[in-house]
Amino acid sequence: MSFTDRYGAQQHDDITLDRLAGLLATIAVYDGDDEHRSISVSDSDAWNLEFYPHRVLFENSEVGGEEVGSLRGLSEKERLDIADEFIRGDFAALRARPWGS
């Protein structure tokens, strides 16, 4: 499991919701740098949650991998709940969410 910050640096330790909340704060306020306004959490099977300021993308990032979809308009709590499901490996709960395109 790893986090990727907005500049592409990966972190393999301290995979906690508190750490993710800190990373989310780095993309919450517009600072003129749209190119670097996402962070992600990934597992060893290439499943990935990518967080943008206004949406979350759930996908398998391997070549030919599955894009499950996006969710928009989420509160901070909802974003952290989704991340918690991912970190705990609760893919049934993740897939039950209303992912759209």
Secondary structure in CASP SS format (residue, H / E / C, confidence):
PFRMAT SS
TARGET T0000
AUTHOR 0000-0000-0000
METHOD secondary structure of the structure
MODEL  1
M C 1.00
S E 1.00
F E 1.00
T E 1.00
D C 1.00
R C 1.00
Y C 1.00
G C 1.00
A C 1.00
Q E 1.00
Q E 1.00
H C 1.00
D C 1.00
D C 1.00
I C 1.00
T C 1.00
L H 1.00
D H 1.00
R H 1.00
L H 1.00
A H 1.00
G H 1.00
L H 1.00
L H 1.00
A H 1.00
T H 1.00
I H 1.00
A H 1.00
V C 1.00
Y C 1.00
D C 1.00
G C 1.00
D C 1.00
D H 1.00
E H 1.00
H H 1.00
R C 1.00
S C 1.00
I E 1.00
S E 1.00
V E 1.00
S E 1.00
D C 1.00
S C 1.00
D C 1.00
A C 1.00
W E 1.00
N E 1.00
L E 1.00
E E 1.00
F E 1.00
Y E 1.00
P C 1.00
H C 1.00
R E 1.00
V E 1.00
L E 1.00
F E 1.00
E E 1.00
N E 1.00
S C 1.00
E C 1.00
V C 1.00
G C 1.00
G C 1.00
E C 1.00
E E 1.00
V E 1.00
G E 1.00
S E 1.00
L E 1.00
R E 1.00
G C 1.00
L C 1.00
S C 1.00
E H 1.00
K H 1.00
E H 1.00
R H 1.00
L H 1.00
D H 1.00
I H 1.00
A H 1.00
D H 1.00
E H 1.00
F H 1.00
I H 1.00
R H 1.00
G C 1.00
D C 1.00
F H 1.00
A H 1.00
A H 1.00
L H 1.00
R H 1.00
A C 1.00
R C 1.00
P C 1.00
W C 1.00
G E 1.00
S C 1.00
END
